[in-house]
Amino acid sequence: MLAHIVPWARVHEHAFDNLIALCPTCHTRYDNGEIDRVSMKGYKANLCLVAGRYSDVERRALEYFALNPTETDIRMPGMGWEILLMYLIKDGFIVHAIPLNGLPQSIKGVPVAENYRLTDEGRDFVTKWVEASPLSSDIDTDFGD
């Protein structure tokens, strides 16, 4: 459901910068003043930043850590995940790591799975993301070397 950040009654337009997709519960909470306008603008800014920077796989990894705050690792099957998790790695939010549980890394030299560990910076990013605190200073947007 689309919501106007600045109410329609005040602006009489459907500008992209003033619209955000909300679930019915959050829309009602916003309309009732339980979520303020500053927070709503923060939610939108964070959504745009995260959706624009990170792949679907990376966003799922972030969501996993958000939903499981005590987890430190994710285990991905096979090999070749570096390219799919590239920006989380580049931004220093996860690192390739040896599994804490001692599961085998490979069978006859072929990787069974790859393990990635959330860094302290990654935990801080996930916490800010969940709280809708500003994220932009946490992300390296330089796509060069």
C-alpha positions as CSV (number, residue, x, y, z in Angstrom):
1,M,0.0,0.0,0.0
2,L,1.5,3.4,-1.0
3,A,1.6,6.1,1.6
4,H,2.4,9.8,1.2
5,I,5.2,10.9,3.6
6,V,3.8,14.5,3.5
7,P,0.0,14.0,3.5
8,W,-1.8,14.2,0.2
9,A,-4.1,16.9,1.7
10,R,-1.1,19.2,2.0
11,V,0.8,18.5,-1.2
12,H,-1.8,17.3,-3.7
13,E,0.7,15.3,-5.7
14,H,2.1,11.8,-6.1
15,A,5.8,12.6,-6.3
16,F,8.1,9.6,-6.0
17,D,10.2,11.3,-3.3
18,N,7.0,11.6,-1.2
19,L,5.7,8.0,-1.6
20,I,6.7,4.9,0.3
21,A,5.3,1.4,0.2
22,L,4.0,0.3,3.6
23,C,2.2,-2.7,5.0
24,P,-1.4,-1.9,6.2
25,T,-0.2,-2.0,9.8
26,C,2.6,0.5,9.3
27,H,0.4,2.7,7.2
28,T,-2.2,2.9,10.0
29,R,0.6,3.5,12.6
30,Y,1.9,6.3,10.4
31,D,-1.5,7.9,9.9
32,N,-2.1,7.6,13.7
33,G,1.2,9.4,14.5
34,E,2.9,6.3,16.0
35,I,5.6,6.7,13.4
36,D,6.8,10.3,12.8
37,R,7.6,11.9,9.5
38,V,11.4,12.1,10.2
39,S,11.4,8.3,10.8
40,M,9.4,7.7,7.6
41,K,11.9,9.7,5.6
42,G,14.7,7.7,7.2
43,Y,13.0,4.4,6.3
44,K,12.6,5.5,2.7
45,A,16.3,6.7,2.5
46,N,17.5,3.4,3.9
47,L,15.3,1.3,1.6
48,C,16.6,3.2,-1.4
49,L,20.2,2.9,-0.3
50,V,20.1,-0.8,0.5
51,A,18.0,-1.8,-2.5
52,G,20.2,0.2,-4.8
53,R,23.5,-1.1,-3.4
54,Y,22.9,-4.7,-2.5
55,S,21.8,-7.7,-4.5
56,D,18.8,-9.8,-3.5
57,V,21.2,-12.4,-2.0
58,E,22.9,-9.7,0.0
59,R,19.7,-8.2,1.2
60,R,18.5,-11.7,2.3
61,A,21.8,-12.1,4.2
62,L,21.2,-8.8,6.0
63,E,17.6,-9.7,6.7
64,Y,18.8,-13.1,8.1
65,F,21.1,-11.3,10.5
66,A,18.4,-8.8,11.4
67,L,15.9,-11.6,12.2
68,N,18.5,-13.7,14.0
69,P,20.5,-11.2,16.1
70,T,22.5,-13.8,18.0
71,E,23.8,-15.5,14.7
72,T,27.2,-14.6,13.5
73,D,27.6,-16.9,10.5
74,I,25.8,-17.9,7.3
75,R,26.8,-21.0,5.4
76,M,26.3,-21.0,1.6
77,P,26.4,-24.2,-0.5
78,G,29.2,-24.9,-2.9
79,M,31.5,-22.2,-4.1
80,G,31.5,-18.9,-5.9
81,W,29.5,-16.8,-3.5
82,E,32.2,-14.0,-3.4
83,I,30.6,-12.4,-6.5
84,L,27.1,-12.6,-5.1
85,L,28.1,-11.2,-1.7
86,M,30.7,-8.8,-3.2
87,Y,29.3,-5.5,-1.8
88,L,28.8,-6.8,1.7
89,I,32.4,-8.1,1.6
90,K,33.7,-4.8,0.1
91,D,31.9,-2.7,2.7
92,G,33.4,-4.8,5.4
93,F,30.1,-6.2,6.7
94,I,30.9,-9.9,6.2
95,V,34.1,-11.9,5.8
96,H,34.9,-15.4,4.4
97,A,35.5,-17.5,7.5
98,I,36.1,-21.0,8.8
99,P,32.9,-22.4,10.3
100,L,32.7,-22.3,14.0
101,N,31.0,-25.7,14.2
102,G,33.9,-27.6,12.5
103,L,31.8,-28.8,9.5
104,P,33.9,-30.0,6.5
105,Q,35.1,-27.3,4.1
106,S,35.6,-29.6,1.2
107,I,35.4,-33.2,-0.1
108,K,38.3,-34.3,-2.3
109,G,39.3,-30.6,-2.7
110,V,35.8,-29.5,-3.9
111,P,34.2,-26.9,-1.5
112,V,31.0,-28.3,0.1
113,A,30.0,-24.9,1.4
114,E,31.4,-21.5,2.2
115,N,31.0,-19.8,5.5
116,Y,30.6,-16.0,5.9
117,R,30.9,-14.2,9.2
118,L,29.2,-10.9,10.2
119,T,31.8,-8.4,11.3
120,D,31.4,-5.8,14.1
121,E,30.8,-3.2,11.4
122,G,28.2,-5.5,9.8
123,R,26.4,-6.0,13.1
124,D,26.3,-2.2,13.6
125,F,25.0,-1.7,10.1
126,V,22.2,-4.3,10.6
127,T,21.3,-2.7,14.0
128,K,21.0,0.7,12.4
129,W,19.0,-0.7,9.5
130,V,16.5,-2.4,11.8
131,E,16.2,0.9,13.9
132,A,15.9,3.0,10.7
133,S,18.9,5.0,11.7
134,P,20.8,6.7,8.8
135,L,23.0,4.3,6.9
136,S,24.6,6.4,4.2
137,S,27.9,7.1,6.0
138,D,28.3,3.3,6.6
139,I,28.5,2.4,2.9
140,D,31.4,2.7,0.5
141,T,29.8,4.0,-2.7
142,D,33.0,4.2,-4.6
143,F,32.7,1.5,-7.3
144,G,36.4,1.8,-8.3
145,D,39.5,0.3,-6.8
